[in-house]
Amino acid sequence: MMKKSVLTAVACLMLATPGSAQTMRMIQSWNETNVMAYMPALEFKRNLEETGSGIELEIFGTETVPAYEQLTPTQDGVFDFIYTYPTYHSKALNIATSAMAPDMEKIRSSGVFGFMDTYFQKEHNLKLLASVAVGTSGIHCYLRSPLSENSDWAGRKIRGVSNYVPVIEALGGAAVSTDMGELYSSLERGVVDGACAPQSVFRATRHFEVAKFRTEPTFGQMVSYIAMNLDAWNGLSDEVKAKVEEAAIRTEADTIRIGNEAAEGELKALAEAGVEVTRFSDAAYEKVSKAYAEGVWKVVADCCGQDNSDALRKLAVDAGLSD
């Protein structure tokens, strides 16, 4: 019954004009307490309103649908929008942007975004709207104890999603897939020895309380995405579509700006809380960077086909976005 009523609401929205405010639903993959990860959803909501799209966004989270289960109800029209991380779901082609420079304008002008959007429409029944990076600080790993004298974590259990696995294994670690909600206690009890994640979320998760060392330099990027159910998208007028796309492009710029503005204060606060930097040697960092990039492209090939991986990588390389 709920699904039927939501689909009816979506059908009504298809008749909306910019001057008639309508409520639409977004499902997203982070808790509000994870402030920087949750922030892009709020920015998109604000931008939809400020562009005059006529859409008022109602945001739902993991308390409604677990993060790894959110794609299907969005494809089916239970939700109109989704904001999530590519590897939380299958056929995660746009994880490729995590191995590219976070130049969102060039990602669009190079054809990379259009290639991913075409794939999303065909494979996911979704219109890809935005690639979302929270600043440009990239990814680090945080540990219960510092890197070894060899600048590795040999023998340790490190939590990471699929595209971090090659990095973890490159320095002798064993990758584990502990749920993010259980990670604090797992670190605290020594079930895992560390985790790799975007630098921007370390403080919000409070994992620094039980893992007092963070690696530098950072590597790669965490790039999430915002997409819209394709049937709902196709039902919008051209004018409303333009407003939604404008809101999405604004959100891409906003999240990078906000993330970068927050980074200095975040790192200062972590240092004051007793977090220490443990640095990769040049040789170890070269391993990490290479393993990350190759790992991302392998995920793309495995999930979405070698032909798609090769074509997308060529577009990125030609544009100077990736090696």
C-alpha positions in Angstrom: 0.0 0.0 0.0 2.8 2.4 0.9 4.5 1.8 -2.4 1.3 2.3 -4.3 0.6 5.6 -2.6 4.1 6.9 -3.2 3.9 6.0 -6.9 0.6 7.9 -7.1 2.3 10.9 -5.6 5.2 10.6 -8.1 2.6 10.5 -10.9 1.0 13.7 -9.7 4.4 15.4 -9.5 4.9 14.8 -13.2 2.4 17.6 -13.8 4.3 20.0 -11.5 5.5 23.3 -12.7 8.2 25.4 -11.0 5.6 27.6 -9.3 3.7 24.7 -7.7 5.7 23.2 -4.8 5.6 19.4 -4.6 7.1 17.0 -2.1 9.5 14.3 -3.4 11.4 11.7 -1.4 15.1 11.1 -1.2 16.7 8.0 0.4 20.3 8.4 1.5 23.0 6.2 3.0 24.3 8.0 6.1 23.1 8.9 9.6 22.7 12.6 10.5 25.4 12.2 13.1 27.9 11.7 10.3 27.6 15.4 9.6 29.9 15.7 6.5 28.6 12.6 4.8 25.0 13.7 5.4 25.6 17.3 4.3 25.3 16.8 0.5 21.7 15.7 1.0 20.9 18.9 2.8 22.7 21.0 0.2 20.8 19.3 -2.6 17.5 20.0 -0.8 18.4 23.7 -0.4 19.6 24.0 -4.0 16.4 22.5 -5.3 14.4 25.1 -3.4 16.7 28.0 -4.4 16.6 27.2 -8.1 12.9 27.4 -8.1 12.4 23.8 -9.2 9.1 23.6 -7.2 10.4 20.4 -5.5 10.5 20.2 -1.7 12.7 17.3 -0.7 11.8 14.9 2.2 15.0 13.0 3.2 15.0 9.5 4.6 18.0 7.5 5.8 19.2 4.2 7.0 16.5 4.0 9.7 14.0 3.6 6.8 16.0 1.4 4.5 19.5 0.0 5.2 22.3 1.6 3.1 23.0 -1.5 1.1 19.3 -2.0 0.2 18.4 1.4 -1.0 18.9 1.1 -4.8 16.0 -1.3 -5.6 13.2 0.8 -4.0 14.5 3.9 -5.8 14.6 2.0 -9.1 11.0 0.9 -8.4 9.8 4.5 -7.6 9.3 4.1 -3.9 11.8 7.0 -3.6 12.3 9.7 -6.2 16.0 10.4 -5.4 18.9 8.5 -4.0 22.2 9.8 -2.5 24.6 6.9 -1.9 28.0 5.4 -2.4 28.6 3.4 -5.6 30.1 0.2 -4.1 27.1 -0.1 -1.7 25.3 -1.6 -4.7 26.0 -3.7 -7.8 26.9 -2.4 -11.2 28.7 0.5 -9.6 30.2 2.0 -12.7 30.6 5.5 -11.4 33.0 4.3 -8.7 35.5 5.2 -11.5 35.2 8.9 -10.5 37.0 8.0 -7.2 40.2 7.4 -9.2 39.9 10.8 -11.0 40.8 14.3 -10.1 37.8 15.9 -8.4 37.3 18.4 -11.2 33.5 18.2 -11.6 33.4 20.6 -14.5 35.9 18.5 -16.5 34.1 15.3 -15.5 31.1 16.7 -17.3 32.7 18.4 -20.2 35.0 15.4 -21.0 32.0 13.0 -21.6 32.8 11.0 -18.5 29.5 12.1 -16.8 27.5 11.5 -19.9 28.9 8.0 -20.3 28.0 7.1 -16.7 24.5 8.7 -17.0 23.7 6.6 -20.1 24.8 3.5 -18.2 22.7 4.4 -15.2 19.6 4.9 -17.3 20.0 1.6 -19.0 21.1 -0.5 -16.1 19.5 1.1 -13.0 16.4 3.0 -14.3 18.0 6.1 -12.8 19.0 9.5 -14.1 22.5 10.4 -12.8 22.4 13.9 -11.5 25.6 14.6 -9.5 29.0 13.2 -8.5 29.5 14.3 -4.9 32.9 14.7 -3.3 33.1 16.2 0.2 36.2 18.3 -0.3 39.4 17.3 -2.0 41.2 15.9 1.1 40.8 12.3 -0.1 41.1 9.1 1.8 43.2 8.1 4.8 43.4 5.1 7.1 43.2 5.4 10.8 44.9 2.8 13.1 45.0 1.7 16.7 48.8 1.8 16.5 51.2 3.5 14.0 52.6 2.1 10.8 55.5 -0.2 11.3 59.2 0.7 10.7 58.7 -0.7 7.2 55.8 1.8 6.7 53.2 -1.0 6.5 50.5 -2.7 8.5 51.5 -6.3 7.9 49.3 -8.8 9.6 46.7 -6.3 10.8 43.0 -6.5 10.0 41.8 -3.3 8.3 38.2 -2.4 7.5 37.5 -1.1 4.0 34.9 -1.2 1.2 35.8 -3.1 -2.0 37.8 -0.4 -3.7 40.1 0.0 -0.6 41.0 -3.7 -0.5 44.0 -3.5 -2.9 45.4 -0.7 -0.8 45.0 -2.7 2.4 46.6 -5.8 0.8 49.4 -3.8 -0.8 50.9 -3.1 2.6 50.3 -6.6 4.0 47.0 -6.1 5.7 43.9 -8.3 5.7 40.8 -6.5 4.5 37.6 -7.0 6.5 34.1 -5.8 5.8 32.8 -4.8 9.2 29.6 -2.8 9.1 30.2 0.9 9.7 27.7 0.8 12.6 29.8 -1.8 14.4 33.2 -0.3 13.6 33.6 1.8 16.8 33.2 -1.2 19.0 35.3 -3.4 16.8 38.2 -0.9 17.0 37.7 -0.5 20.7 37.9 -4.3 21.3 40.7 -4.9 18.8 38.6 -7.0 16.5 39.9 -4.8 13.7 43.2 -2.8 13.9 42.1 0.1 11.7 40.0 1.3 8.8 40.2 3.3 5.6 37.7 6.0 4.9 37.4 9.6 3.7 39.3 12.0 6.0 36.3 14.2 6.2 34.2 11.7 8.2 36.8 10.6 10.8 35.8 13.1 13.5 32.1 12.8 13.0 32.2 9.0 13.5 34.2 9.5 16.7 36.4 6.6 15.6 39.4 8.8 16.7 38.5 8.0 20.3 39.6 4.4 19.7 42.1 4.7 16.8 44.6 7.5 17.6 46.7 7.4 14.4 45.9 8.6 10.9 47.9 8.0 7.8 49.3 10.8 5.6 49.4 11.6 2.7 45.8 10.9 1.7 45.0 9.0 -1.5 42.2 9.0 -4.1 38.7 10.4 -3.4 35.4 9.3 -2.1 32.9 10.3 -4.7 29.2 9.5 -4.0 26.3 10.3 -6.3 22.8 11.7 -6.5 20.4 10.1 -9.0 16.7 10.2 -9.7 14.2 7.5 -10.6 14.1 7.6 -14.4 10.3 7.4 -14.7 9.9 10.3 -12.3 12.6 12.3 -14.2 10.9 11.7 -17.6 7.7 12.9 -16.1 9.1 16.4 -15.3 8.8 19.3 -17.7 11.9 20.4 -19.5 11.9 23.6 -17.4 11.8 21.6 -14.1 14.5 19.2 -15.4 16.8 22.2 -16.1 16.2 23.4 -12.5 17.0 20.0 -11.0 20.2 19.8 -13.1 21.2 23.3 -12.0 20.6 22.2 -8.3 22.8 19.1 -8.9 25.7 21.1 -10.4 25.5 23.6 -7.6 25.6 20.8 -5.1 28.8 19.4 -6.7 30.5 22.7 -6.1 29.1 23.3 -2.7 30.2 20.0 -1.2 33.8 20.5 -2.3 33.8 24.0 -1.0 32.2 23.1 2.3 34.5 20.0 2.7 37.6 22.0 2.1 36.6 24.8 4.4 36.0 22.3 7.2 39.1 20.3 6.7 41.6 22.6 8.5 39.4 22.9 11.6 38.7 19.2 11.6 42.4 18.3 11.5 43.2 20.8 14.2 40.4 19.4 16.4 41.7 15.8 15.9 45.2 16.9 16.9 43.9 18.5 20.0 42.1 15.2 20.8 45.4 13.4 20.7 45.3 12.0 17.2 48.8 11.6 15.7 50.0 11.4 12.1 51.7 8.3 10.9 53.3 8.8 7.5 53.7 6.5 4.6 57.3 6.4 3.2 57.6 7.5 -0.4 57.8 3.9 -1.5 54.8 2.8 0.5 52.8 5.7 -0.7 53.6 4.9 -4.3 52.3 1.4 -3.6 49.2 2.8 -2.0 48.4 5.2 -4.8 49.0 2.6 -7.6 47.0 -0.1 -5.8 44.1 2.3 -5.2 43.8 3.4 -8.8 44.2 -0.1 -10.2 41.7 -1.4 -7.7 39.1 1.1 -8.6 39.4 0.3 -12.3 39.2 -3.4 -11.5 36.0 -2.9 -9.6 34.6 -1.1 -12.6 35.6 -4.0 -14.9 34.3 -6.6 -12.6 31.0 -4.9 -12.0 30.2 -3.4 -15.3 32.4 -5.1 -18.0 35.9 -4.6 -19.3 34.6 -2.7 -22.4 32.9 -0.1 -20.2 35.9 0.2 -18.0 38.2 0.7 -20.9 36.0 3.2 -22.6 35.4 5.2 -19.5 39.1 5.1 -18.5 40.1 6.4 -22.0 37.8 9.4 -21.6 39.3 10.1 -18.2 42.9 9.7 -19.3 42.3 11.9 -22.5 40.9 14.6 -20.2 43.8 14.5 -17.8 41.5 13.2 -15.0 43.2 9.9 -14.5 46.4 8.0 -15.3 
